């Protein structure tokens, strides 16, 4: 395949990933609203946000063996 086709494929893949990231961002904000409103203990709320930060963080806190 030539360069133009690869650029189109890369652009489509980037748009799909951007759309998925937007959907996930909306879901995170909805989850935040539920966590703030619900009577959930602070420890559980902290664990949820720690998991979100660990997932998004570019730093590998627990290196693979």
N, C-alpha and C positions, 0 to 999 in steps of 0.2 A: 504494500500500500504506500501511497505517496504521503508527503507531509501534510497536505491539506486534509486528508481523511483522518489522520491521527489528531490533528488540531480540533476537528469537529467532534471526534469521539471524546477527547479530553474535555472539551467545553460542555458536552452533554453530561459527562460523568460529574463534572464540577457543579453543574446546575442541580443534578439529582442529589448530590451530597449537601448542597446548600439548602434545598427544600427539606431534606430529612433533618438537618440541624435546626431549621426553623420550627419544624413540628416538635422536635424534642425540647426545644427551648420553651415553647408554649406549654408543654406537658410539665416541665419543671416548675414554671410559674404557677400552674394550677395546683401542683403538689404542695408548693410553698403556701399557697392560700389555705389549703386544707390543713397543713401542719400548724399554721398560725391560729386558725379558728378552732380546731379540735382540742379536746382535753387530753392531749398526748403528753406524757412526761418529757421533761427537758432532755434526759439522757437519750431517749429514742429519737427526738428531733435532731440532736447533735450527731447521732450515728448516721442518720439519713444524709445530712449535709456533708459529713466527712466522706461518705461514699461518693457523693456527687463531686466533691473537690478531688478525690483520689482518681475518679474516672476522667475528669477533664484535665488534670495536672499533667504537664509535659515531662515532669521529673519522675523518674522511676524510683519510688521510695522503697520498694521491695524488689531488689534485682532478681532476675531469673537465675536458678542454680546452674 
